[in-house]
Amino acid sequence: MIPMGKAFKFVHCADLHLGSRFKGLDAVDPAMAERMRRSIFDSFKRIVDLAIEKQADALIISGDIYDEKNELPSTRMWLAEQLGRLSIPVFICRGNHDSETSWDQSIPYPDNVREFGPDIERVAIGDDVEVLGVSYAVPHETRNLAAMAEGTSGKFTIFCGHCDLESVTEGHPYAPCSMSDLQGRGVDYWAFGHIHKRAEVSTDPYVVYPGNIQGRNFKETGKKGAYLVTVDSGRVASFEFIPTQTYIWEDLTVDISGKSFSDIVSDLTGKLGKDSICRMTFVGSGQLDTMLRNNPDDIRKTIASSTGCTISGIRVATSPEVDLDARRDDMSMPAAVVRTGRAFAAKSKDEIIDLICSNKVAAKYRDHFSEMTEDELRTIVEDSTKMILARMEVPR
């Protein structure tokens, strides 16, 4: 029961994916893979800590608590223990990754937890707040779950659901809905899950995806966590995202043009920290091209040591610092290479693709080249010309 006149606070999170495996890291760095697996649990523990510290009145978890077949008894037991730390109502809906197991009831959630079933349910919290919720009936839910919601007049209504909103979809259209489905239903806060990228879609009514609680790959960059929402006098009075992740995934592009390796390390130091997992793509033309291509692993280790950041990989998309114009007018072999490169670059888009795909390996990726612009293809020709000249002119 919420005392009269007291503001109502709740924490909204989603897409925990407890038990996720990090297969890409298992073979390369098993210790790091285990730390990543634990980081998801640590992030959720911080969310429980947040609810306790801020004296929240409810916790909303909008689906995908587990990770498909990775729901182990130990994982469910751990979650039940964490939820048992709370003295407030916890509301859960199942999503497409929450496969139901035959032994779920063998490890019941605490009494303060309400897991919604496949039909819309309504729970009142005091006189002024209610929570509506519905779970997936099947993993590939096709029902419009949002269209099943109808709020009660005079109450602040929260909807807990795992839905795919067409304006922010990531390509997995389960429980699809549109903004028009969310209007005029008496719901004040649509507490959604499913989209792993944080999105504050609307404030009238509030339509919110908190994203997942710990990034797991380079598609899930940036801070991750939960929202702390305060409701006063029937409206949202404050709305704050609280980061709880252990690691932040970052995908950086580094331009080597006009820079030494010391310059690059200096630029990165202070920007990256021990909580970052970074993939770097080096671009541009410069003196570092040969060093990057010949010593990528040593470069990776040096940057990691200097910044304290975990560098998961390096991609080199640079070219040598070569003045093509200065090499095109004599009768030397380098001049012939430049003239040939310029002739190829002057061809049409289709002709350049035909030349590239005359190589049997490249031919397998013809569709990829076809999606490029004419300027991008000409850049490939120019970079290739520079690389050939660098191999001819730099002692090895």
Stockholm file with secondary structure:
# STOCKHOLM 1.0

chainA/1-396         MIPMGKAFKFVHCADLHLGSRFKGLDAVDPAMAERMRRSIFDSFKRIVDLAIEKQADALIISGDIYDEKNELPSTRMWLAEQLGRLSIPVFICRGNHDSETSWDQSIPYPDNVREFGPDIERVAIGDDVEVLGVSYAVPHETRNLAAMAEGTSGKFTIFCGHCDLESVTEGHPYAPCSMSDLQGRGVDYWAFGHIHKRAEVSTDPYVVYPGNIQGRNFKETGKKGAYLVTVDSGRVASFEFIPTQTYIWEDLTVDISGKSFSDIVSDLTGKLGKDSICRMTFVGSGQLDTMLRNNPDDIRKTIASSTGCTISGIRVATSPEVDLDARRDDMSMPAAVVRTGRAFAAKSKDEIIDLICSNKVAAKYRDHFSEMTEDELRTIVEDSTKMILARMEVPR
#=GR chainA/1-396 SS CCCTTCCEEEEEECCCCBTCCCHHHHTTCHHHHHHHHHHHHHHHHHHHHHHHHTTCSEEEEESCCBCGGGCCHHHHHHHHHHHHTCCSCEEEECCTTCCCCTTGGGSCCCTTEEECCSSCEEEEETTTEEEEECCCSSSSCCSCSGGGCCCCTTSEEEEEEECEETTTCCSCCSSEECHHHHTTSSCSEEEEESCSSCEEEEETTEEEECCCSSCCSTTSCSCCEEEEEEEETTEEEEEEEEECCSCEEEEEEEECTTCCHHHHHHHHBTTBCTTEEEEEEEEEESTTHHHHHHCHHHHHHHHHHHHCCEEEEEEEEEECCCCSGGGSSSSSHHHHHHHHHHHHHTSCHHHHHHHHTTSHHHHTTHHHHHTSCHHHHHHHHHHHHHHHHHHHHSCC
#=GC SS_cons         CCCTTCCEEEEEECCCCBTCCCHHHHTTCHHHHHHHHHHHHHHHHHHHHHHHHTTCSEEEEESCCBCGGGCCHHHHHHHHHHHHTCCSCEEEECCTTCCCCTTGGGSCCCTTEEECCSSCEEEEETTTEEEEECCCSSSSCCSCSGGGCCCCTTSEEEEEEECEETTTCCSCCSSEECHHHHTTSSCSEEEEESCSSCEEEEETTEEEECCCSSCCSTTSCSCCEEEEEEEETTEEEEEEEEECCSCEEEEEEEECTTCCHHHHHHHHBTTBCTTEEEEEEEEEESTTHHHHHHCHHHHHHHHHHHHCCEEEEEEEEEECCCCSGGGSSSSSHHHHHHHHHHHHHTSCHHHHHHHHTTSHHHHTTHHHHHTSCHHHHHHHHHHHHHHHHHHHHSCC
//
